[in-house]
Amino acid sequence: MDKLIKSAFLDRKEKIPFGTDSYRVFDGQSDGIKNVYIDNFADHWLVSYNDVLPPLDLDDGPFKKSIWIKELKHEGKAAPKCVYGDSKLSNIVITENNSLFEIDFSSGYSQGLFLDQRDNRSEIKKISKDKKVLNCFSYTCGFSVMAALGGAKSTTSIDLSRGYLDWGKRNFTLNNIDCSDHFFCKGDVFRWLKQFKQKGRQYDIIILDPPSFSRDGKKGTFSVVKDYSHLIELSAKLVEPMGWILACTNHKKYKHQAFLDSIELGVNSARKKIIGTHSMPMPFDFSGENYLKSIWVQIS
Ligand SMILES: C[S@@+](CC[C@H](N)C(=O)[O-])C[C@H]1O[C@@H](n2cnc3c(N)ncnc32)[C@H](O)[C@@H]1O
């Protein structure tokens, strides 16, 4: 195997938390090869690249069940292609902090779990005991599953996609969680937040991890830079006193200070006060660009 890749892999393998088989193996320039990123999903490797994939030697070394290649794009995003192993075995179960998640290489551009959110998911599990947790833009409900495993009183997951919510339900089932106190809402987050306000619902923890841009088909487009403070405002109105909002964005052009400012603006517009904030660094295996901003905000 390529020396640089082998050394990055062995370093991560040693440090990765017990009960976790999926992590970033190689993080571009910070590990010595620009524009190449490798993720290990339970011994199935996903190699993502920008522009041109340089020749890589992935052959010898640690046992790999399959290798998939994906071109990173803003437009015309496609599912990865299998270049080694059984391409029909695209659907697998991985383990993160002793919790199980379904991964699907053939499902499209994203494989079912964003590995860069591992530390936030772990934190959610730690603080969720007896809490009501609202997970907006839930995708396959990774945060909700961790909250439920941490003893949440209830979780509510909102996503535009019925398919992703069904995938989320399978993740609950994989972890033997009884779904009677776990709710799945299909549709636009902004509409649901307004409805919850009308119904007088309150939550102890609200998770906001939206895409940078999205289109809901009816209402128009969502842009993280334009709409984040409104999202915070609607959420802050639903937070119990002393509750938390986890506000995330992976939009590279959204600078840390501008992101903090829009959080503050949103909380002020909701006529609430920020008790404190802290920023969560990215997991250690994401050693390259610090693109994911995660701000934990406690509201009075
Ligand atoms: C980046 S993913 C979120 C990742 C997720 N928070 C996690 O940690 O796994 C974006 C998700 O937001 C959903 N989405 C996009 N726009 C939405 C909207 N306006 N309302 C609800 N869900 C939306 C997409 O369907 C997708 O599942």
The ligand as an ORCA input file, in Angstrom:
! r2SCAN-3c Opt
* xyz 0 1
  C     -26.410     17.296      5.499
  S     -27.785     16.232      5.662
  C     -28.006     16.303      7.372
  C     -27.100     15.375      8.110
  C     -27.626     14.971      9.453
  N     -27.854     16.127     10.306
  C     -26.710     13.973     10.111
  O     -25.970     14.316     11.022
  O     -26.691     12.819      9.670
  C     -29.097     17.209      5.074
  C     -30.502     16.583      5.251
  O     -31.427     17.664      5.282
  C     -32.591     17.290      4.580
  N     -33.241     18.551      4.195
  C     -32.806     19.463      3.308
  N     -33.620     20.545      3.314
  C     -34.577     20.310      4.217
  C     -35.698     21.048      4.691
  N     -35.970     22.250      4.208
  N     -36.460     20.509      5.660
  C     -36.190     19.263      6.143
  N     -35.122     18.511      5.750
  C     -34.337     19.029      4.798
  C     -32.102     16.416      3.455
  O     -33.126     15.557      2.993
  C     -30.948     15.668      4.145
  O     -31.379     14.446      4.684
*
